């Protein structure tokens, strides 16, 4: 049974044609939010098309109308906003928003774009259409992976859901929003891993500077070795192995613990491409340090792993050869290397203006009137369904345990509210069955719309 499209072709084309770059100052404005809604709907359609094997019209439209560079510019712009402007907004003493949902839209925008890019970058023509901004995307993904390795991109908690610990002073809605932004960063970093893998699939058709930057500027193979070693998408909780898949931590039975996950596969395929593709071997300078790091891979290349990904036997041979011989130095080539420009140009244009931008946006975009908030909520409800429930609740919800006014919601199922962590814990046995049913239904829906590797 074929799934119904989220968008008709004419709707999708109109949305793609309208995509544009916005000055950082206009982040959160009416036009910017409308573009965010378009990107979210295009993202949903792209995932549906990829997962059901339908014609990928969103991908084709983005390539045809040259909008992939616009998405990359928008991605880096909102990354800068989150680092430079959002903290200033959170420190403004006189800012008490009626709802944090308009701010959440901006915080979530980065995740929406990288998810769309993850879905479409599998295709060679999309990589090629990124043009010079493929360099900027490479730098962006590298920043996210190094942040993941440093531990500054926290994972998403599981089990009973996440609530802030109770304290004498209850956290503000902006403080909770900062925690949501941190949780999103973990998902974003893992999607960057997939995007980089797709980039390495197509190094032969990308600008030479992209390959040079991947291998020698960032030494991505060594970054990937560290990712395999730390494996941030795997953990032990109370003696139980868990792996992060489809946006949540899942317990893994003993018999499946050696099974390769999608994220494991993305790392190994990236390493295979970067170390064995001819255009990469010609450029990669393997010094003694890099050689030592790469040889660590041999301990991970077990027979069980190679059975799951047979191509890795070639990587195993390469490492065996590397262990007994010095790698030949790369051939010197006269190349005028390009450098990424988006980050530097946006920061340079707005340097010293972060507080002024924050105050302007608070006044213009993040303090809407009640009527404007209602209209915004109606539009968002069409795009986000369950995610809009937090906006514009006339009366405060009641705690599922004691009946008092509640400000925190179970992050696992999003359907039950609590006033304090203690109430959530004491109510867990009663709530568990409903929580499992709701979260399982949402998980199933998401998995049905997820693209295959």
DRENNU-496659 format. One record per residue: x, y, z of N, C-alpha, C, CB in turn. Coordinates in steps of 0.1 Angstrom, whole numbers, plus 2048, in hexadecimal, padded with zeros to 3 digits. Each point is the difference from the previous one (the first is absolute). Glycine has a CB too. Layout:
BEGIN
XYZXYZXYZXYZ...
This chain:
BEGIN
8087F48007F880C80080980C8007ED7F480C8118157EA80880C7FF7FC80B8098047FA7E880580C81F7FD80B8097FC80C7F98107F78107E78117F67FC80D7FA80B80A8017E87FB80581A80D7F180B80B8027FC80A80A8067FC7E980480A81E7FE80B8097FD80D7F880F7F58117F780C7E37FF80C7F87FD7FB7F181080D80F7E87FB7EB7FE7FF7F180C8067F97E780080281C7FC7F280B8057F980180F7FF8007EB7F37F481B80980080F7FF80380780D7EF7FD7EE80C7FD81D80380680E80F7FF8037E97FA80781C7FA7F680F7FE80380880A7F87FC7E88068018197ED8088097F77FF80E8057FC7F17ED7F88148177FE80D80580980380C7E98007F78177F681280880180C80F8017FD7EE7F480D8168037EA80E8007FD80580D7F97FE7E77FE7FA81D7F980380D7F980180B80A7F57F87EB80480881F80080C80A80B8008097E88007FE8207F580380B7FF80A80A80B7FD7FC7E780380882080880A80A7FE80980180D7F080D7F081B7FA80F80880380B7FB80C8088147F67F47EC80A8197FC80B80880C8068087E87F68028188177FF80A80680A7FE7FB80E8018157F28097E98157FF7FB80E7F68088088187F87FF7E88157FF7F78088077F17FD7FE8118127FE7EC7E77F77F27FD7FD7FC7F280480180F7ED8087EA81A7FD7F38067F48018098187F97FE7DE7FE8007F48018087F58097FB80E7FA8137F580E7E37F68097FA7F47F87F98128127FD7E47F57FF7F57F97FA8047F87F37F18128098177F57EF8047F97F48097F48037FF8167F480A7EC8168097F58037F87F48068128118057E47F28037F87F58067F87F97F57FF80C8167FD7FB7E07F87FA7F580A7F77F87F08147FF81C7F07FF80A7F77FA8037F480880A8147F47F67EE8198037F48097F47F67FE80C80F8117E87F67EE7F57F77FF8017F87F27F180F80E8137F97E88027FA7F280A7F48017FA8167F58127ED81280A7F78007FC7F38088118137FF7E77EF80C7FB7F58077F77F77F880280E8157F67F87E37F67F97F88087F97F47ED81080681D7F77F58087F97F58087F58068028167F48027EB8188087F68077F77F380280E81280C7E57F07F87F77F58027FE7F97F37F580C8138097FC7E27FD7FA7F380C7F87FB7F08137FB81C7F380780D7F97FC8017F380780B8167FB7F37E98128017F48077F67F67FB80880C8147EC7F87EA7F57F77FC8047FA7F27EF80D80D8167FC7EA8037FB7F280C7F68017F88157F68127EE81280C7F78017FC7F380680F8148027E97EC8087FD7F48087F67F67F880480D8157F47F97E27F67F87F98047FE7F27EF80980E81D7FC7EE8057FD7F27F98087F58067EA8087F38217FC7F98087F680A8097FA7EB7FF80D8118087E880880A7F980380B80A7F67FA7E981780981880480A80A80080E7FB80F7EF80A7E58167F67FD80D7F980780C8087EB7F77F781680881680680B80880F8017FC7EF7FC8138177F87ED80F8007FC8018067F28047EC80F7F48107E88018047F27FE80F7FF7F87EA7F87FE81B80F7FD80F80080B8088067E87FA80281E80180980B80880680C8017F77F87F881780B7FD7E280B8007F67FD8097F48067E98087EE8157F37FC8087F480080F8027F27EC7F98098188137FF80E80280D8068087E77FD8008237FA80280C8058067FF80480E8078077EA7F17F281E7FD80580E8087F880B7EA8067F881E7F08048087F980A80A80A8077FE7EB7F280981E80680980A8077F880980A80F7FF7EC7E48048117F88088087FE7F980E7F580B7EC8087E88137FE7F880C80D8008097EF7F27F381C80C80680D80080880280D8078097EF7F07F581C80880280D8067F780280C8078097E97EC7F38157F680180B8047F880C7EE8047EF8187F080F8047F780A80B8078097FA7EC7F181081980880B8068087FC80D8068107F67F07E781280A7FB80C8067F97FD80D7FE80A7E97F97EC8187F97FD80C80A7FA80A7EA7FD7F38207FC80980A7FB80980780C8078047EC7F27FF81F80780680C8057F680780A80F8037EB7E57FD8117F58068098007F980D7F38077EC80D7EC8147FF7F880C80D8038097F27EE7F481981480680C80280880280E80580A7EE7F37F281C80480380E8037F48088058117FE7EF7E37FF80C7F48098037F87F980B8008097E97FD7EA8167F77FA80980580180F7FA7F07EE81380F81580480280E7FD80E8058127EF7FD7F081B7FA7FD80E8047F18018038138087F27E47F28067F28018027FC7FA80E7FC7FF7E780B7F681C7FD7F980D80480880C8037EB7F480781F80A80580880B7F880D8018177F67FD7E180E7FA7F880C8017F780080B8028037E77FF8058237F880080C7F28037FE81480680D7E98037EA7F28047FE7F87F77F68088178067FE7DE7F67F97F87F67F97F48078118077EE7E27FA8137F87F68067F57FB7F580380A8188017ED7DF7F77FD7F57F37F98058147FE7F17E18058087F37F88038027F27FC7F38157FC8147E87F98037F27FC80E8007FA7E77FC7FB8207F980880E7FE7FA7FF7FA7F280A7FE8177EA7FF7E47FF7F87F48068087F47EB7F58098138187F68078077F580F7FE8007ED8118008197F080C80E7FE8028047F17FC8018128127F67E57F28037F27FE8017FD7F17F57FA81580280D7E38017FF7F180D8037FB7E88067FF81F80480680D8047FB80A7F68057FA8188008057E480D8097F68057FF7F37F87FF80A8177F57F27E57FE7F37F98038017F17EE7FB8118148117EA8028027F280C7F97FB7F58168018167EA80780C7FA7FC7FE7F17FE80D81180D7EB7E97FC7FE7F17FF7F77FD7F48017FE8197F680B7E37F77FE7F58088007F37ED80B80C81D7FE7F38088017F38097F47FF7FF8198018087E480A80A7F57FF7F97F37FD81080C8107E47F27F57F87F47FE7FC8007F17F780081780680B7E37FD8007F280C7FD7F77EE81180581D7F57FF80D7FE7F98047F18018078188047F77E28088037F28027F87F77F68068058187ED7FF7E67F87F87F88048017F17ED8048108178087EB8028027F280F7FE7FC7EC80F80081D7F380980E8007FC8057F27FC8048138107F47E37F18047F37FB8028007F17F27F68128088147E78018017F280B8087FB7E77FD7FF8207FF7F780C8067FA7FC80E7FB80A7EA7FA7EB8188007FD80D7FA7FD80A80B7F67F57EC8068078207FE80A80B80D8048057EB7F580681F8027FB80D80480580780A7F68027EA80B7FC8137E88068097F67F980E8008057EC7F27EE8148117F980D80080380880B7EE7F57F481980681780480880B80B80A7FC7FA7ED80F80D8107E680B8087FA80A80480B7EF8097EF81580481180A8048097FC7FF80F8088107EE7EB7F08157FC7FF80E8017F18057F18137FC8147E47FC8037F380580B80180A7F97F57EA81081581480B80280A7FA80580D8108067EE7E78038127F980580C7F97F58077FE8177F67FB7E08037F97F580680A7F68067EE8037EF81D7FB80B80B7F780580580680E8067F87E97FC81581780580680D7F57FF80A80F80F7F37E57F380A7F58008097FF7F28067F38117F380D7E48057FF7F380580C7FC8097F37FA7EC81980B81080C7FD8087FE80780E80F7FF7EB7EC80D8167FE80780C7F77F88098038167F57F27E48067F77F98078067F38067ED80A7F281B7EF8068067F380480A80380B7FC7F67E980C81481680A80380A7F980480D8118077EE7E48008117F880380C7FA7F48067FA8167F68027E08027FB7F480580B7F88087EF7FF7ED81D80180D80B7F980680480780D8087F97EA7F781481780480780C7F67FF80B80B8107F27E97EA80B7F67FE80A7F780C80280F7F180B7F28197ED7F780C8017F37FF7F981580D8037E97E77F67F27FE7FB7FA7F48078078097E97F17FA8227FC7F58087F57F77F980580E8147FA7E67F07F67F77FB7F38038058117EE7FD7E580A7FE7F28028057FE7F580B7F880A7E98027FB8227FD7F680A7F57F77FC8088108117F77E57F67F67F67FD7F87FC80C80E7F87ED7EB7FC8127F97FB80B7F48088038157F78097EB8108027F48088057FF80D7F98027F48168078107E27FF80D7F980980A8097E97FB7F68188118058098098067F980B8078117FB7EF7F280881D7FB80B80780C8068087E87F780281881680080B8078077FE7FC80F8018137F080B7EB8177FF7FD80E7F980C8078157F27FF7E380A80B7F980A80880A8088087EB7F280181281B8018098088087F780B8078147FC7F17F280C8187F980A8067FB80A7F680D7FD8157FB8067E17FC8097F67FD7F97F380E81280A7E57ED7F27FC7F97F48078067F37EA7F980B81B7FF7EC8068067F47F68077F78117EE8017F481C7F87F78087F87FE7F87F380881680A7EE7EF7EE7FD7F97F380C8027F77E78048038208077FE80C8027F780B7F68047FA8187FD8087E581080A7F78047FC7F27FB80580D8147EF7EF7EC7FB7F37FB8028007F17F07FD81280E80E7E78028007F280F7FE7FC7ED8107FE81C7F680B80E7FD7FE8047F18018058178097F47E28008027F28017FB7F87F47FF8028197F68037E17FA7FA7F480A8027F57E980480881D8087F780A8037F580C7F68017F881880080C7E680C80C7F78027FC7F27FC80880E8137EC7ED7F07FC7F37FC7FF7FF7F17F47FD81680880D7E47FF8007F180E7FF7FA7EB80E80181F7F880580D8007FB8067F27FE80481680B7F87E17FE8047F27FF7FB7FA7F38017FE81A7F28037E47FA7FB7F38068067F47EB7FC80C8188117F58058077F480E7FB7FD7F38158068157E980480E7FA7FE7FF7F37F980980C8147EE7EB7F07FF7F37FB7FB8007F17FC7F78177FC8137E67FC8027F280B8057F77E98048088208047FE80C8057F98097F57FC7FE81580D8027E07FC8087F47FC7FB7FA7F48057FC8187EE8037E67FB7FA7F48028097F47EE7F580D8118197F48028097F580F7FF7FC7EE80F80981B7F080080E7FF7FC8037F37F980680E8137F37E77F18027F47F97FC8017F17FC7F38167F88147E87FC8027F28098097F87E97FD80881D80D7FF80A8087F980C7F87FC7F981480E80C7E27FB80B7F87FC7FD7F67F58088028177EB7FB7E77FC7F87F48038077F37EE7F580E8128187F28018077F380C80A7FF7E77FE8008247FE80780B8097FF8068027F28057F98177F87FE7E08058017F37F980A7F88067E88017EE81D8037F880A7F97FF80D8077F37ED7F68148148157FF80D80880D8087FE7F27F581180E8187F280D8087FE80B7F98087F28157FE81A7EC7FC80C7FA80680280580E80B7FE7EA7F280E81980280680D7F87F980B8048167F57F17E38077F87F980A8087F48057EA8077F581C7F28018087F480480C8048097F87F47EB80E81681180C8058077FC80480E80A8087EB7EA7FF8177FC80480D7FC7F48097F88167F58017E18057FC7F480780C7F88067EC7FE7F181F80180680B7F780380B8078087FA7F37EC80A81881080C8078057FD80B80A80C7F97EB7EA80F8127FC80B8097FA7FB80D7FD80F7EC7F97E88127F97FB80B8047F18047ED80E7FA81B7EC7FE8047F28027F47F88058188088067DE7F87F27F37F98048027F18037F58107F28147E98078027F28048037FE80F8077FB7E880280E81D8047FF80E7F48038098188067FA7E08048027F48038087F67F48008028187F97FD7E17FC7F77F47FF8067F58097F98077E98147F88188067F58087FC80380F8137FD7F07EE8108147FC80480E7F17FD8028128118007E67F27F67F17FD8017FE7F18037FB8147F180C7E48077FE7F18028047FC80E8047FC7E880780B81D8057FC80D7F680580B8188027F87E380A8077F780580B7F27FB7FE80F8148027ED7EA7F17F27FB7FD7F580780880B7EA7FB7F38238037F78078097F17FC7FE8108137FE7ED7E57F77F37FB7FE7FD7F380780080C7EA80A7F081F7FE7F380780480380F8057F27EB7F480881E80380280E7FB7F48097FF8197FC8057E78107FB7F680A7F880780B8137F07FB7E180C8077F880580B7FB7F58097F98137F180B7ED81B7FD7F680A8037F27FB7EE80F80881E7F07F28047F37FB7FA7FC7F28047FA8187F380E7E37FA7FD7F38068087F57EA7FA80C8197FF7E98058077F47F58077F98127EF7FD7F081E8007F68087F88078067F47F38048158067FE7E08058067F47F580B7FC80E7EB7F97F781F8017F880C7FC7FB7FE7F280C80F8107E77EF7EE7FB7FE7F37F28067FF80D7EB7FD7F181B7F77F38067FD7FC80B80B7F97EB7F481181C8117FD80B8097FE7FC80F7F680B7ED80E7E98177FF7FC80E8097F48037E880880081B7F780D8087F58047F87F380280F81080C7F67E57EE7F97F38008097F68067F38067EC8077F281D8087F48068027F67F57F68048178167F67EA8057F77F58027F280780B8127F27ED7E48098027F280680F7FB7FE7E87FB7FB81C7FC80D80E7FC8008047FA7F27FE7FB8187F87FE7E18037FA7F380280A7F57F47EC8088078217FA80180A7F680A80B8037E97FC7FB81F80280F80980B80480C8027F67FA7FB8188097FA7E180B8017F67FB8047F280D7EF80D7E68137F27FA8047F380280E7FD7EE7EF8048178147F080380E7FC7F38087FF8147F77F37ED8158137F580A7FE8028087F47FD8018197F98077E38028097F580B80A8027E77FE7FC81B80781080A80A80380E7F97FF7F180D80F8107E77F680D7F97FE8037FE7F17FC7F48167FA8097E38027FE7F180580D7F97EF7EE80180B81D80480480D7F980F8038037E880880381C7F580980F8028038087F87F77FA8068188037ED7E88097F67F88008047F17FB7EE8127F98157E97FF8037F280880D7FD7EA7F57FE81581580B80880C7FE80F7FD8007EE80D80B8177EB7FE80E7FC8018047F87F37FF7FF8197F87F97E38037F87F380280A7F57F37EC80880481E7F68028097F580C8098017E78007FF81C80580D80B80A80280D7F97FF7F280D80E80F7E67F580D7F98008037F87F37FE7FF8197F77FE7E08027F77F47FD8067F37FB7EE80F7FD81D7F17FD8067F380C8067FA7E880580781B7F97EC80D8057FA80280F8027FE7EE7EF7F881A80F80280F80180480380F7F08047ED80B7F481C80480380E80E7FB8047E77FE80681C7F77F580E7FA80280B8097FA7F67E980080781E7F58098097FA80380C8097F97F87E97FD80C81F80180D8078037FE80F7F08097F080D7EC8168017FE80E80F7FF8057E97F580081B81480980D7FF8058007F880D8068167F57FF7DE80B8007F780C80E8018067EF7F07F681281881580C8018088007F580B8028197FB8087E780D8027F680A7F480080A8198017FE7E280B8067F58018097F37FA7FA80A81480B7F37F07E97F47FC7F98017F07FD7FE8177F580E7E58088027F17FE7FC7F980C8128047EF7F380081D7FD7FA80C7F18008048178068087E38057F57F18018027F97F67F78028188078017E87ED7F97F77F68027F18048038127EE8087EB8168037F28037F87FB80C8178027F77E38078117F77FC80B7F47F97FA80881380E7F57F07E67F37FA7FA8017F17FF7FD8157F380F7E580D8017F27FE7F97F880B8168047F47EB8018187FA7F980B7F08007FF81480780E7E78027EA7F18007FE7FB7F87F580081680A80A7E67ED7FC7F97F37FF7F180380B8127F27EB7EA8157FE7F28037FA7F97F57FE8058188027ED7E87F97F97F67F18028008127EE8027E981480A7F18038017FD80D7F97FF7F38158098177ED7FE80D7FA8017FF7F080980C8158017ED7E78027FF7F17F57F87FA8198018037E17F58047F57F87FB7F480A7FD8087EB80D7F781F7FC7F48097FE80380B7F57FA7FC8188138077E680380A7F680D7FA7F87F681480E8087E37E880B7F97FA80A8097FA7F07EE7FC80D81E7FF8098097FA80C8048097EE8097F28107F581B80A80480A80C7F77FF7EE80980F8117EB7EA80C7F87FF80B8077F87F17EC80080B81D7F780A8087F880680A80A7F37FE7EB80680881E80680980A8097F98097EB80E7FF8127E58048087F880880E7FE7F97EC7F580B8138087E880D7FE7F980880D7FF7F57EF7F280481C80D80780D7FF80880280E7EF80A7F080A7F481B80680280D80C7F68027EA8088098157EC7F280A7F680280D8057F87EF7ED80280F8187F280B8067F880680C8077F57F77EB80281181B80580D8068087FC80D7EC80C7F88117E980E8077FC80C80F7FC7FE7EA7F98098198037EB80D7FB7FD8088097F67F77E98048038217F88078097F67FC80F8038007EE7EF80981B80E7FE80E8017F78057F581680380C7E08047F67F78067F68088097F77EC7FD80F8128037E48068097F77FB80E8028037EE7EF80681C8117FB80E8027F68047F481580680D7E28027F67F78047F58078087F57ED80081180E7FF7E38068087F57FD80E8027FE7ED7F180C81C80D7FE80E8027F98057F381480280F7E18057F37F88067F57FE80E8037F57EA7FC80C81E7F97FD80E8017F18038008178057F57E37FD8167F28028017FD80D8077FC7E78007FC8217FA7FC80C8077F47FC8098088107ED7FA7EF8207F67FA8097F580B8038117EF8097E380C7F67F58098047FE7FF80F7F57FD7EA80580C81C7FD80080F7F28028028178088067E37F28047F28038037FD80E8047FE7E88077F781E7F67FE80E8017F480480980A8027EA7EC7F58177F380480780280480E7F47F17F181380681780280380E80780D8028017E880580A81A7F480880C8027F880D7FC8157F27FC7E480D7F97F980C7FA7F58048098067F97E97F27FD81D7F580380980580680D7F27EE7F581880C81080680580D80680E7FE8047E880780381A7EE80680D7FE7F680A7FE8137F57F57E28088047F680A7FE7F880480C7FE7F67EA8018018207F980380C80880180D7EE7F47F581F80C80980980180C7FD80C8088127F37F47ED80C8197FE80B8097F18058008178077FB7E07F27FE7F28047FF7F77F580780580D7EB8017E981C7F87F58057F58058098147F17FE7EF81880B7F680480A7F58097F98128008127F28087E57F68087F87F77F77F88108137FF7F67E37FB7F77F67F97F77F98098127FD7EF7F37FF81C7F77F980A7F58088048137F38087EF81A7FC7F68098047F58027F581080B8107F57F77E47F88027F47F77F47FE81180F7F67F47E580B7F87F47FD7F67FE80C8137F67F37F180C8197F77FF80B7F48097FE8127FA80F7F08127ED7F680A7FE7F77FD7F480E81180A7F87EB7EB7F97FE7F37FA7F27FE80F8117F77F97E480E7FC7F37FC7FB7F780C8108027ED7F680081E7FE7F780B7F780580B8167F77FB7E38148037F68068097F38037F981380980E7E77ED7EB7F48027F97F48038098097F27ED7ED81580E7F48028077F87F38017FF8187F97F77E88107F87F48017FA7FB7F37FB8078187FF8037E17FA7FD7F380A7FA7F67EF81280481D7F47FC80B7FB7F78047F28048088187FC7F97E68118047F38057F57F57FC80C80B8137E87F97EE7F57F67FC8017FD7F17F18098128128017E68017FD7F180C7F87FD7F58157FC8167EE80B80C7F87FE7FE7F180480E8158047EB7E98087FE7F38047F77F87F78028088177F47FE7E27F87FA7F68087FB7F57ED80E80681D7FA7F58097FC7F58097F58047FF8177F78077EB8158097F58057F97F380280E81280B7E67EE7F97F97F48037FE7F87F37F480B81280B7FB7E27FF7F97F480D7FA7FC7EF8107F981C7F580C80E7FB7FC8057F680B8058157F47F97EE8188067F880B7F77F780780F8138037E47EE7FB7F77F780780380080F7FF7F17EC80680481A8027FF80F80980A8067FC7E87FD80E81C7FB80A8098057FA80E8038117F47F37E48108087FA80D8037F880080C7FF8047E87FF7F181F7F77FF80C80580980B7FA7E97FA81381980680680880B7FD80F7FF8127F08027EA8147F27FD80F7FE7F18038038128007EE7ED80C8187F28058027F77F780780380D7EC8017EE8207F67F88087F980A80A80F7EB7FF7E48177FF7F980B8088027FE80F7EF8017EE8107F38178027FD80E80C7F78027E78038058207FF80680B7F88027FC7F180280C81480A7FB7E37F17FD7F28018027FB80F8067FC7E87F37F981B8017FB80E80A7F48017E880880481E7F780780A7F68037F87F280080F81080E7F77E67EB7F97F37FF8017F980D8067FF7E98028058218017F980D7F880780B8167F87F97EC8158097FA80780B7F580A7FC8157FD80C7EA8067E77F58097FC80480F8007F07EF80881C8147FD80480E8018038057F28097FD8177F88117E78048057F380E7FA7FC7F281580480F7E87EF80D7F97FC8068087F47F77EA8078168177F98078077F58097F77F97FF81580D8027DF7F780A7F67F97F87F47FB81380880E7F27F47E67F97F57F98097F47FE7F18107F580A7E480C8077F47FD8068017F27F27F281081B80E7EF8068027F38007F47F780F81080B7ED7E47FB8007F47F87F37FF7F880E7F58127E680D7F57F37FF7F97FA80D7FD7FD7EA80A8078217FD7FB80E7FE7F18018048118037ED7EA7F381A7F28018037FC80180E7FD7F27EC80D80D81D7FD80280F80880B8057FA7E780280082080880680C8068037FD80F7F58107EF8167F78168037FF80E80580D8058067E87FD7F981A81180480C80680F7FF8057E880580681C7EF7FE80D7FE8048057F27FC7FC8108148117EE7ED8067F47FD7FB7F580981580C7F87E97F78157FB7F68097F37FA7FC80C80B8127EB7FE7E97F37FB7FC8017F77F47F68158088137EE7EF8027F87F48047F28048068147F28047EB8178057F38057F57F880781780A8027E27FD8077F67F88077F47FC7F780680D8157F87FA7E07F57FC7F78047F77F57F68168058177E77FA8057F87F57F97F37FE81680B8037E87ED8077FA7F37FF7F28017FA80E7F88137EB8127F07F28027FB8018057F17F78048178138057E78018067F38077F87F580081580C8087E17F98097F87F77F87FA7F480F7FC8147E67FD7EE7F97F97F67FC80A7F57F87EF81080181C7F47FC80A7F680C8077F97EB80480E81F7FE7FA80C8067FA8067F77F580580C8167FC7E77ED8057F67F67F88007F48097F28127E980E7EF7F87FF7F580180D7F77F07F280D81081A7F980180C7F880D8017F97F080B81081B7F37F880D8027FA8037F57F580880A8167F27EA7EC8027F67F67F98047F38017EE8127F38187EF7F88047F480880B7F97EA7FA80B81B8107FD80880B7F980C7FA7FA7F881081180F7E77F580C7FA7FB7FD7F97F380A7FD8177EB7FB7E87FD7F97F47FD8097F57F67EE80E80381E7F57FE8097F580C8067FB7EB80680B81F7FD7FE80D8067FC8087F67F780080F8158007E57F08077F57F97FB7FE7F28067F58167ED80C7E87FA7FE7F380380B7F67EE7F480C8168187FA80480B7F780F8027FF7EB80A80781D7ED80080E8017FF8067FA7F38017FF8198098087E18067FA7F48097F58047FF8167F48047E18028097F580280E8067FE7EF7EE7F981B80B80D80E8047FE8047FE7F28067FA818
